[in-house]
Amino acid sequence: MAEPTRIAKLELDGKSYDLPVHSPTLGPDVLDIRKLYGEADVFTFDPGFTSTAACESAITFIDGDLGELLHRGYPIEQLAEKSSYLELCFLLLYGELPTAGQLADFEARVTKHTMVHEQMHNFFRGFRRDAHPMATMVGVVGAMSAFYHDSLDINDAWQREVAAIRMIAKLPTIAAMAYKYSVGQPFVYPKNSLSYAGNFLHMCFAVPAEDYVVNPILAKAMDRIMMLHADHEQNASTSTVRLAGSSGANPFACIAAGIACLWGPAHGGANQACLEMLREIGSVDRIPEYIAKAKDKNSGFRLMGFGHRVYKNFDPRAKVMKQSADEVLGLLGIENNPTLQVAKELERIALEDDYFVSKKLYPNVDFYSGIILDAMGFPTSMFTPIFAISRTVGWISQWKEMIGEKNQKIGRPRQLYVGAPKRDYVDVRHR
Ligand code: ACO
């Protein structure tokens, strides 16, 4: 960490404590409170980590007020337009855009690892067919540590690298298998002549009885969806991966923890919840009823795909996703899709409504992604697994960054205890 740029003072009970202030490359300054407990015997209280930086990171930067997302300094809009998912994976993992040779080598390395251990097929067959694919993925990705013993040593840089490549390569295979299992179709092996996104579509939609040709429009749209979900600095699932990894847990276990966290409807599960909500609204004339419900605190209803902890302006990913939804549905000749019409009108009305304007609630990345995935033929239960595939590179890049840090410590927050004071045990006969 660079030297502090200035010192803040904390006055408490007549004493003064120095808090070094550090200035990042971009974003707000941070107060360094690491010595505060030792010197002043107080903790800081910040549930939800709304004001807490838990690590140093050089991977992704978000300016929530400007609605800006940068990966290694490059704006997401430029990457989404000009780059590809695997090139972005390289950038996130290694810090710079690859040369043509480096990219070809990276693509070849990932492609070689797309198959999973054959014994994993039996493992899949232990699940109920009606299990949610995310439930299956948490289990199977966690079980990778039982199949790939030669990449579990977190202190060996080469093993860390192999684990990273394995996860980027195998997550699409695992997600596709979870899908095939849930619909009672045979697993489809990866086809390494296809692109990363095209191969995923092939593993999901090919069947042995018919030839399947990947539609290049859909493969491109899938690649873009993957790019838009690749990393998002210290969000809940990434922080979960870092926390799990801080204890020295193996990378497969850490990513399984990230997948479990992602599943929640406030996080990655929102794309499924959002499309289900748009379908439930069904037609433009019912939108006011749902807007009113979202504003009523007693209803417990929130407009899914709206709002974000960090963005208090348009989520830049949502803008690209909206444009992509228009393009894909147009190219497929289904631009009059009623769900897309409801989404656009809902967005228009919400962005003019005082409640949403004053709380700075804008559409997030999940608002339009489900419409594209639906048009591709995915059931809503596959939306979050696709998010998990895409985010794996972000999780693993952040995990590698953390493991590579000098003086890396186990993550261990403290608490504001509000329970009973010390008291003596009372025998059951006297309670
Ligand atoms: N609909 C209606 N009201 C909302 C919504 C929403 N989608 N989101 C936030 N609000 C309101 C809250 O009720 C709260 O109002 P109050 O200040 O009067 O109490 C205020 O806006 C702030 O909301 P918080 O929940 O405090 O904001 P927080 O930063 O903790 O939550 C979150 C962010 C979880 C994303 C929230 O906006 C939400 O639940 N959105 C819907 C789910 C969703 O789309 N999640 C995907 C996030 S993106 C991602 O993970 C990829």
Boltz pocket constraint, residues with backbone or C-beta under 6 A from the ligand:
constraints:
  - pocket:
      binder: B
      contacts: [[A, 265], [A, 266], [A, 267], [A, 268], [A, 270], [A, 294], [A, 295], [A, 301], [A, 302], [A, 303], [A, 304], [A, 305], [A, 306], [A, 307], [A, 308], [A, 309], [A, 310], [A, 359], [A, 361], [A, 364], [A, 365], [A, 366]]
      max_distance: 6.0
